[in-house]
Amino acid sequence: MKNVFLLLLVSLFAIVSCSKFEEKEDVYSIEGKWAYESREDKVWEVVKFLPNGVFYFSNQREDLNIENENQDGRYSIVGNHIVGTYKLNGALMNLDATIIEITDYELTLKSNDTGLYVTYHKVIDEISVDCDERYTPNYSQLLNHKITGYFAHNPLMVNVNSQTGEITGELYGITMIDVITEKGIAVVIVSVKGIKDYTQYFGKTKADVDKEYSPEYGTKNDDIFYINGALVRYIGFSYNEKGEVYVVQVIVQDDASMSDMEIKEYLEGKYYLYEKGCEENYWTYMDSPNRSTATAGIVWNTRIEENEGMKIITYLKLD
C-alpha cells in the first residue's frame, strides 16, 4: 500500500514569496492548500496546512480505484526540511521532504524517502457546477497578478474558455483548471455534478463527435468512447442514414457516484416522465410534457440482467 502514496508523501506547504532554498535555519510559514493532478498517471492529491502544525491530505488513484484521507497529520519545518507523522489506514507514517522552490503559486518538493520531485500549485478556489452549467469565478479577487490564460486538466469533464476563464460542466467528477499568471500557475478545483444533456448531440456528425471526444481523454473503439469516470463508464453514438447522431447511450458505472435512485430523481427533475413507458427499474422521459411536441426520449434502464450486466441511459431522437 505504501507505494500508492509515494507522490502523496511529498506533498506539503504553503505560500511564501521566495525563490530557491539554500540550507537555512529560517522558519517559513506554510499555511494554505496545494494540489497536484496528473492525467497521465491518474493521480490526484490535495494537501492543506494549518498554522498550528496540523495538515490534511487526500489522494486518489483512478486506475486502482483508491481514495484515501490521512488522520492526525502533524508537521514542522526546520530550514527547508519538512518532517512529520500521520496515520493512514491505521498505520503510523513518517513525512520527510525538502522544499526545492516556492513562489506565490507553485511549490516544488523532493521526497527524501523516494527522491521524487513534484510541483504542487496553489488552490485559489473550489467550486461546484452542474453538467452544462456555465460559471466564471471572480479571478480578480482571487489573484494579485496578471492572468494570461486558462487551461482545463480534463476537457471531457470541464471546458474552460482560455481567454475569459468561463467554466462549463461537462461530465460528473472532480478535476482542476490552471489559472496561468505572469508569476506562475494557480489552480481552481472544480466538482461537476449531475448528468449532461446528451440530446444536444442530435444532428451532429461523426466528425463533430470525434473532435470533441479526443483519444487523449478516453480510448475509442469505432463509435464507443471509454471514459471510465466516476459516473460514466462509456458513451456510444449511433448515426442515421444522413450520418447524423440520433441515439446516444450512456453506460453507467456499476459503482457509480450517483445511486440508481439518485439518477432517476435527477432525470425526473430535468425531463418529463412518460408514465406509459415506465416499468419496474425502467423509466421513460421526454423533453416535452406532450408526446406530440417531444423531440427526444430518454430511458433509464437498470434491469441489469436484460442489458448483459449494464445500466444504461439512452437518448433517442424522436421524429
C-alpha positions in Angstrom: 0.0 0.0 0.0 2.9 2.3 0.7 3.8 2.6 -3.0 0.4 4.0 -3.8 1.3 7.1 -1.8 4.8 7.9 -2.9 3.6 11.1 -4.5 1.5 11.8 -1.5 4.3 11.7 0.9 6.0 14.6 -0.9 3.0 16.9 -0.5 3.3 19.9 1.7 3.3 23.5 2.5 2.0 26.9 1.8 2.9 30.1 0.5 5.8 32.5 0.9 7.3 34.7 -1.8 10.7 33.2 -2.0 12.8 31.5 -4.7 15.1 28.5 -4.5 16.1 27.5 -1.0 19.5 27.1 0.4 20.3 25.3 3.6 18.9 27.8 6.2 17.7 27.8 9.7 14.9 30.3 8.9 11.3 29.3 9.8 8.8 29.7 6.9 5.1 30.0 7.1 3.5 27.0 5.2 -0.2 27.7 5.6 -2.6 27.0 2.7 -3.9 24.4 0.3 -1.9 22.9 -2.6 -2.9 20.5 -5.3 -1.3 18.1 -7.8 -3.0 16.2 -10.7 -1.5 14.0 -13.3 -3.9 12.8 -16.0 -1.2 10.6 -17.4 -0.6 8.8 -14.1 -4.3 9.2 -13.0 -3.1 10.6 -9.7 -4.9 13.3 -7.7 -3.6 14.9 -4.5 -4.7 17.8 -2.3 -2.8 19.0 0.8 -3.8 21.6 3.4 -1.5 23.0 6.0 -2.8 24.9 9.0 -0.7 27.3 11.0 -1.0 25.2 14.2 1.2 22.4 12.7 -1.8 20.2 11.6 -2.0 19.1 8.0 -4.6 17.1 5.9 -4.3 15.4 2.6 -6.4 13.3 0.3 -5.4 11.4 -2.8 -7.0 9.3 -5.5 -5.6 6.7 -7.9 -8.2 6.2 -10.7 -6.5 3.2 -12.2 -6.6 1.4 -8.8 -10.0 2.9 -7.7 -8.5 4.0 -4.4 -9.3 7.1 -2.4 -7.6 7.9 0.9 -7.5 10.6 3.6 -5.0 10.9 6.4 -5.7 11.2 10.1 -3.8 13.1 12.8 -1.3 14.7 10.5 1.4 16.8 12.3 4.3 18.7 10.7 7.2 21.1 11.5 9.7 22.9 9.4 13.5 23.3 10.0 15.1 25.4 7.3 13.8 24.0 4.1 13.1 20.5 5.6 9.6 19.4 6.4 9.1 16.5 8.8 6.1 15.0 10.5 3.9 12.0 11.1 0.4 11.0 10.2 -1.9 8.0 10.3 -3.0 6.2 7.1 -5.4 3.2 7.3 -4.4 2.9 11.0 -0.7 2.8 10.3 1.7 5.5 11.6 3.6 7.0 8.7 6.6 9.4 8.5 6.8 12.6 6.5 10.2 13.7 5.2 10.5 16.2 2.4 12.7 19.1 1.2 11.3 22.4 -0.2 13.2 22.9 -3.5 11.4 26.0 -4.7 8.4 28.0 -3.6 6.6 31.0 -5.2 3.2 32.6 -4.7 1.5 29.9 -6.7 3.9 26.9 -7.1 5.7 24.6 -4.7 8.3 22.0 -5.7 9.2 19.3 -3.2 11.6 16.4 -3.1 10.7 13.3 -1.1 13.8 12.4 1.0 12.4 8.9 1.1 12.0 8.3 -2.6 14.0 11.1 -4.3 10.9 12.0 -6.3 10.3 15.7 -7.3 6.7 17.0 -7.5 5.4 20.5 -8.2 2.2 21.5 -6.5 0.0 24.5 -7.3 -1.8 26.9 -5.0 -5.6 26.3 -4.7 -7.2 29.7 -5.1 -10.8 28.5 -5.2 -13.1 25.4 -5.1 -16.4 25.5 -7.0 -19.2 23.1 -7.9 -21.2 23.3 -11.1 -23.9 21.1 -12.7 -23.4 19.5 -16.1 -24.0 22.1 -18.8 -23.9 24.9 -16.2 -21.6 27.9 -17.0 -19.8 29.8 -14.3 -17.0 32.4 -14.2 -15.1 32.8 -10.8 -14.1 36.3 -9.8 -10.5 35.8 -10.6 -9.5 39.4 -9.9 -10.4 38.9 -6.3 -8.5 35.6 -6.1 -5.2 36.7 -7.5 -2.8 39.6 -7.3 -1.0 39.1 -10.6 -2.0 39.5 -14.3 -3.7 36.4 -15.8 -2.5 35.3 -19.2 -4.7 32.3 -19.8 -6.7 29.3 -18.5 -6.4 25.5 -19.2 -8.6 22.5 -18.2 -6.8 19.4 -17.0 -9.7 17.2 -18.3 -11.7 18.9 -21.0 -14.1 16.0 -21.1 -15.1 16.8 -17.6 -14.8 20.6 -17.6 -14.5 23.0 -20.5 -12.8 26.4 -19.8 -12.6 29.4 -22.1 -8.9 30.1 -22.5 -9.5 33.8 -22.7 -12.3 34.6 -20.1 -11.9 31.6 -17.7 -15.7 30.8 -18.1 -16.2 27.2 -16.8 -18.7 24.7 -18.3 -19.5 21.4 -16.5 -19.4 18.5 -18.9 -19.0 15.2 -17.0 -19.6 14.1 -13.4 -16.4 14.1 -11.3 -13.6 16.3 -9.9 -10.8 18.0 -11.8 -8.8 21.2 -11.9 -8.2 24.1 -14.2 -5.0 26.0 -14.4 -5.1 29.8 -14.0 -1.9 30.9 -15.7 -0.3 34.1 -14.4 2.9 36.1 -15.1 4.1 34.7 -11.7 3.2 31.0 -12.1 0.1 28.7 -12.3 -2.6 28.6 -9.6 -5.5 26.1 -9.8 -9.2 26.0 -9.2 -10.7 22.7 -8.1 -14.0 22.0 -9.9 -16.6 19.5 -8.9 -19.1 18.6 -11.6 -22.5 17.2 -10.6 -25.4 15.7 -12.4 -25.7 14.3 -16.0 -25.1 16.0 -19.2 -28.0 16.6 -21.6 -26.8 14.3 -24.4 -29.8 15.3 -26.6 -27.6 18.3 -27.7 -25.6 15.8 -29.8 -28.6 15.1 -32.1 -27.8 16.2 -35.6 -24.1 16.3 -35.1 -21.8 14.4 -37.5 -19.3 11.7 -36.7 -16.5 14.2 -37.3 -18.1 16.6 -34.7 -18.2 13.8 -32.1 -14.7 12.5 -32.8 -13.3 16.0 -32.5 -14.9 16.5 -29.1 -14.1 13.1 -27.6 -10.3 13.3 -28.2 -8.4 10.0 -27.7 -6.3 11.9 -25.2 -9.1 11.7 -22.7 -10.7 8.3 -23.5 -9.9 5.4 -25.6 -12.1 4.9 -28.7 -13.5 1.8 -30.4 -15.4 2.7 -33.5 -18.3 4.8 -32.2 -17.8 3.9 -28.5 -15.7 6.1 -26.2 -14.4 4.6 -23.0 -14.5 7.4 -20.4 -14.2 5.3 -17.2 -15.2 8.3 -15.0 -16.9 8.5 -11.6 -20.3 8.1 -13.2 -20.0 7.3 -16.8 -18.3 4.1 -18.0 -18.5 4.7 -21.7 -20.6 6.5 -24.3 -21.9 5.2 -27.6 -23.2 7.2 -30.6 -25.4 5.9 -33.4 -25.9 7.6 -36.7 -28.8 7.7 -39.2 -28.5 7.4 -43.0 -27.6 11.1 -43.2 -24.6 10.5 -40.9 -26.1 12.4 -38.0 -26.4 11.3 -34.4 -29.9 10.1 -33.5 -29.1 7.8 -30.5 -26.7 8.3 -27.6 -26.2 5.5 -25.0 -24.5 6.3 -21.7 -23.4 3.2 -19.8 -23.2 3.9 -16.1 -20.5 2.5 -13.8 -21.6 -0.4 -11.5 -20.3 1.6 -8.5 -21.3 5.0 -9.8 -21.0 8.1 -7.6 -24.8 8.5 -8.0 -27.1 5.7 -7.0 -29.8 4.3 -9.3 -32.5 6.3 -7.4 -30.4 9.5 -7.5 -30.1 9.2 -11.3 -33.9 8.6 -11.5 -34.6 11.7 -9.4 -32.1 13.8 -11.4 -33.7 12.8 -14.7 -37.2 13.5 -13.3 -36.1 17.0 -12.4 -34.7 17.7 -15.9 -37.3 16.0 -18.2 -40.9 15.0 -18.2 -41.9 11.5 -17.0 -43.7 9.4 -19.6 -45.7 7.0 -17.4 -46.8 4.8 -20.3 -43.2 3.9 -20.9 -42.3 3.0 -17.3 -42.0 -0.4 -15.7 -40.1 -1.7 -12.6 -36.5 -0.4 -12.8 -37.2 1.1 -16.2 -38.3 4.7 -16.6 -39.0 6.8 -19.7 -38.9 10.6 -20.0 -39.4 13.2 -22.8 -38.2 16.7 -23.3 -41.8 17.9 -23.5 -44.9 17.2 -21.5 -46.7 16.1 -24.6 -45.7 13.3 -26.9 -46.8 15.3 -29.9 -44.3 18.0 -29.3 -41.5 16.0 -27.8 -38.3 15.8 -29.8 -36.3 13.4 -27.5 -37.0 10.4 -25.4 -34.8 9.4 -22.5 -34.8 5.9 -21.0 -33.1 5.0 -17.7 -32.8 1.2 -17.6 -31.4 -0.6 -14.5 -32.7 -4.0 -15.4 -29.2 -5.3 -15.4 -30.0 -8.9 -16.5 -31.5 -7.7 -19.7 -28.5 -5.5 -20.5 -25.8 -8.0 -20.1 -24.8 -6.5 -16.7 -25.0 -2.9 -17.9 -27.1 0.1 -16.6 -27.9 2.4 -19.5 -29.3 5.9 -20.1 -30.5 6.0 -23.7 -31.2 9.3 -25.5 -33.3 8.8 -28.6 -34.2 11.5 -31.2 -37.9 11.4 -31.9 -39.5 12.2 -35.3 
